[in-house]
Amino acid sequence: MDIQFAQLLDLVPLKEVLPFQGEVPALDIRGTDFSKVVTVYLNGIPSPDIVPVTQTRLIVQIPDSLVGISINTIEVFSSGLILTERTKVVFTLEKNLKVGGFMRLIQYFVKMLLQGPNTDTFDSAGGGMLKMVGSVFTDRQESMEARVRSAVDNTARVVSTRQQRDPRIPLDERLLSADVVGVKAVPKTGQVNARIALRNQTGQVGMAAVAAEAG
């Protein structure tokens, strides 16, 4: 778990969104600080091309699947390590960086939350959140929320139990609590979104969004 495979992206506030006049369907987006933007999602779909014009202006290409369709949500994410309710956890192996402390705890917890039976050949324990994706179309929101809360509680128990067996783990990497702040199921995209607040044993608290969706 020393290698960084999770990246935290912070949602950037937007000021104005205009149609871009050009050959390729795109949006002209104005904001406060786009200096560290790494990805833009339109209706939950990543843009295929992002062109920074200035520090406060972006030209964002509209995905082919959204051309001619109303765009209801625009999410501009920048890289960072500030954990807030706007923070999103994504997975990447682009940078071979080592991590420790709270970030290492977050990576371990998210890995355990997503995995479960038949998702890891060497370790079948976990919350099994990925298995919920296929059932979004039939489960009610109340039922899905209960299942996500159960998965988070199970994951917290597994993580705490395993960490108790290793006295070498520092306090900032040890889980104290994990609480579900909000859950949303999106039937049209087959997506399950959960906001989870994690607290380590030094008192640090972070809130991040974890999303599992059909491929």
N, C-alpha and C positions, 0 to 999 in steps of 0.2 A: 504493500500500500504506500510505498515511498514515492512512486511515480505519479505525477499529476495526470489524471484522466478526466477529471471534472473541472469545468470552468464556470465561473460565476459571471453572469451578464446582468448589468443594471439597465433598467428601462429609462430611456432619456425622454424628458418632457418635450412636447412639440408645441410650436407656436402657430404654424400655418401650413396647410397642404394645398397645393395647386396642381392642376393638370400641366404636364410638361409638353411644350410644343416642339415635337421632333418626329423623326421617322419611326422610332421605336416607342411603343406605349410605355409611358413612365409618369412618375409623380415628382413634383418639385416640392421638397419638404424643408421647412425652416424650423430651427430649434435654438436651444441655448448653447450646447457644446457637443459637436459631432467629432471631436478630435480622436476619440478612441472607439468609434463605431465599428462593430465587426459583423453585424447581420441585421437585416430588416425583414420583419414578417408582415405580410399583407393577408388578412383573413386567415392567419395561422400558417401561411405558406411562405417559405423564404424567397426573397427576391433573387433572381439569377445574376443581377449586376447592380452594384452600388457605386456611384461616382461622386466623391466629395468635391464640391465646388469651392466652398469656403468652410471655415470652422463651424459655421451656423447654417449651412445649406447643403442639401444632398439631392442628387438626381437618382431616383430609385426605379429600376425597370419593373414593370408589372409582369408577373408570370403568365405564360400563355394560357393557362387554365382559368385565369381571372380576367382576361381581356373581354370587355363587354359586360362584365358582371359588376354589380355594386360592391365597392370595397368598404366594409363596415369597421374593420379594425386595422390599425397601423401601429406596429410595435418596433421601435428603433432601440437596439441593444448595444451598449458599449461594454468593454471589458473592465473589470474592477473587482475589488474584494470587499465592498461594503455590502453587508447582509441586511436587506430590508424586505418589506413585503413585495417590493417590485422586482426582487432579484430572481433570476431564473438559472437553474442548474442545467448545463449542457455537457455532453461528453466529447472529448477530443484527445487525439494523441499527436497533435501537431508539434507540441513543444515537450521535449524530454526533461521536464523540470521535476525536482523533488519537493515534496510538501511535508509539513508537519503541523502540530498544533491543531487548532480548530478546523482548518481546512482538511486535514487528514481525517478527522472525525466525521466531517460532512461526507467526504467521499465514501468512507466505509459504511456509514449509515444508509446512504442512498443506494449503494450497491446491494446491501442486504435487503433493503425495502423492495427493490425491483425483482431480485432473484427469488427463486422458489423451486419446487419440484420440476425437474426436466429442463431447467434453465442453466444449471451449472453442474457439469459432470462430477466435479470433485467436492461440491458442497451443496446440499439440497436444502439447507436451512435458509429462511428468509421470509419476507412479507408476501411475496408472490404478486406484487402489484401489476406486473406485466400481464399476468393471466386474466386480469379483469377487463382488458381492452375488448375482447370478443363478446363480452356480455353487456356492454354498454347499450346495445340496441334493444335489449329486452328488460333490463333492470330499471326500476324507478330511481329517481334521484335520491330518495331517502335510503333505499337499500344500498345504493352504491356508496353513499357517504358512510354508512355503518361498516361496510366492507373495508373501505380505506382506513377508517379509524382502527379497525381490528388489525389490519396489516401493519399499521404504524406501531400499535401497542405490542404486537408479536415481535416486530423487529427490535424495538427498544429492549424487550426482555432478552432476546438472543444476544444483542450487542453487549448489554450490561453483564450478562452471565459470562460471556467469553472474556471480557475485559477484566473481570474479577480474578480470572485464572492467571493473569500475567501482571505481576507487580511492577514490571519495568515500564509500563505505559504511564506517561506523565498525566497530570490532572487535566491539562488543557485538551487532551485527546480522549478523555474519559467522559462518557455520556452520563448526564444527570437526569435529563428528562426530554421527552419528545411529545409535542402536542399538535394535533391537527387544528389549524386555524380556519381552513375553508376547503370545500370540495366542490368540484363542478364536473359534470359529465356532458360531453358534446356528441350526441348521437350522429350528427351529419359527418363528423370527421373521425368518429370512433376513438375519441380522445378522453382520457381521464386526467383532470388537473387537481393537484392537491397543494395547499400551502401548509408547510410544516415548520413549527418553531422548535429549534434545537437549543439545548442549554448544556454546557459542559460543567465540570466540577470546579472550575475557577469562577463560575458565574457569568461567563460570556453567553450571549444569546444571539441567535441569528435566525432569520425567517426567510425561507426560499421556496420557490415554486418548483414542483416536480411534475412533469407531464409524461404520460405513457400513451402512445397512439398506435393505431394499426398501420402497418407498413404499406 
